[in-house]
Amino acid sequence: MDEGPDRGLSELQSAIGHCRICVEAPLRQPLPHAPRPVCVLSSSARIAICGQAPGTRVHASGRPFTDPSGDRLRDWMGIGETVFYDAAQVAIVPMGFCFPGLDAKGGDLPPRRECRLAWHDRVFAAMPQIRLKLVIGQYAQAYHLGKLRKGSVRETVGAWREILEASRAQGVAALCLPHPSWRNNAWLKKNPWFEEEYLPVLRAEVAAALAE
């Protein structure tokens, strides 16, 4: 985290780093491994990446988006690793801070609800300078968009112009994204407007926020 004057935010980051709610006081089944919260808070960043939860590679590295999904997300944003991992410029706050484990089919489980209940309102209240949120996946969209969210992730992404305009009027612009994983390759091929129309706007919004 950037070394700004906001001691409260630094203490909040430390408290999240030591969180063990999912093991010691879980809402349902406890986390199936030791907690390793991964998030990046900032008192100066104008951009917040609001995703789902770390996967196995991020759980191992302790650094967000150290996987092919991160490579694609950075490409979508039009920035490199230096800017992406500069906490003074980009905050990264997934809905679940720890890798939630795998389901019976080997896919990632949903983000733990404990994170949202314990931390998210406090985190975003402590970062009032955020001006652009990149909202990835259904759980993040449900939390960050509220009534602006549509019936599905694809419908929500498809309504990006409406959501961008309405969210900007509310004070924090939001751009909704599908998860940048290989699982969405088929959808991306079927929806060429995403790369042709949406990504130029996304990159321009990111560049404008960074320029602040």
Secondary structure as the mmCIF struct_conf table of DSSP 4:
data_model
#
loop_
_struct_conf.conf_type_id
_struct_conf.id
_struct_conf.beg_label_comp_id
_struct_conf.beg_label_asym_id
_struct_conf.beg_label_seq_id
_struct_conf.end_label_comp_id
_struct_conf.end_label_asym_id
_struct_conf.end_label_seq_id
BEND BEND1 PRO A 5 PRO A 5
HELX_RH_AL_P HELX_RH_AL_P1 ARG A 7 GLY A 17
TURN_TY1_P TURN_TY1_P1 HIS A 18 HIS A 18
HELX_RH_AL_P HELX_RH_AL_P2 ILE A 21 GLU A 24
BEND BEND2 ALA A 25 ALA A 25
BEND BEND3 LEU A 27 GLN A 29
HELX_LH_PP_P HELX_LH_PP_P1 PRO A 30 LEU A 31
BEND BEND4 PRO A 32 HIS A 33
STRN STRN1 VAL A 40 VAL A 40
BEND BEND5 SER A 43 SER A 44
BEND BEND6 ARG A 46 ARG A 46
STRN STRN2 ILE A 47 CYS A 50
BEND BEND7 GLN A 52 GLN A 52
HELX_RH_AL_P HELX_RH_AL_P3 THR A 56 SER A 61
BEND BEND8 GLY A 62 ARG A 63
TURN_TY1_P TURN_TY1_P2 PRO A 64 PHE A 65
BEND BEND9 ASP A 67 ASP A 67
HELX_RH_AL_P HELX_RH_AL_P4 PRO A 68 MET A 77
TURN_TY1_P TURN_TY1_P3 GLY A 78 GLY A 78
HELX_RH_AL_P HELX_RH_AL_P5 GLU A 81 PHE A 84
TURN_TY1_P TURN_TY1_P4 TYR A 85 TYR A 85
TURN_TY1_P TURN_TY1_P5 ALA A 87 GLN A 89
STRN STRN3 VAL A 90 ILE A 92
BEND BEND10 MET A 95 CYS A 98
STRN STRN4 LEU A 102 LEU A 102
TURN_TY1_P TURN_TY1_P6 ALA A 104 LYS A 105
BEND BEND11 GLY A 106 GLY A 106
HELX_LH_PP_P HELX_LH_PP_P2 GLY A 107 GLY A 107
STRN STRN5 ASP A 108 ASP A 108
HELX_LH_PP_P HELX_LH_PP_P3 LEU A 109 ARG A 112
HELX_RH_AL_P HELX_RH_AL_P6 ARG A 113 CYS A 115
HELX_RH_PI_P HELX_RH_PI_P1 ARG A 116 HIS A 120
HELX_RH_AL_P HELX_RH_AL_P7 ASP A 121 ALA A 125
TURN_TY1_P TURN_TY1_P7 ALA A 126 ALA A 126
TURN_TY1_P TURN_TY1_P8 PRO A 128 GLN A 129
STRN STRN6 LEU A 132 ILE A 136
BEND BEND12 GLY A 137 GLY A 137
HELX_RH_AL_P HELX_RH_AL_P8 GLN A 138 LEU A 145
HELX_RH_3T_P HELX_RH_3T_P1 GLY A 146 LEU A 148
BEND BEND13 GLY A 151 SER A 152
HELX_RH_AL_P HELX_RH_AL_P9 VAL A 153 GLY A 158
TURN_TY1_P TURN_TY1_P9 ALA A 159 ALA A 159
HELX_RH_AL_P HELX_RH_AL_P10 TRP A 160 GLN A 170
TURN_TY1_P TURN_TY1_P10 GLY A 171 GLY A 171
BEND BEND14 VAL A 172 VAL A 172
STRN STRN7 ALA A 173 LEU A 177
BEND BEND15 SER A 181 SER A 181
HELX_RH_3T_P HELX_RH_3T_P2 TRP A 182 ASN A 184
HELX_RH_AL_P HELX_RH_AL_P11 ASN A 185 LYS A 190
TURN_TY1_P TURN_TY1_P11 PRO A 192 PRO A 192
HELX_RH_AL_P HELX_RH_AL_P12 TRP A 193 TRP A 193
HELX_RH_PI_P HELX_RH_PI_P2 PHE A 194 TYR A 198
HELX_RH_AL_P HELX_RH_AL_P13 LEU A 199 ALA A 211
#
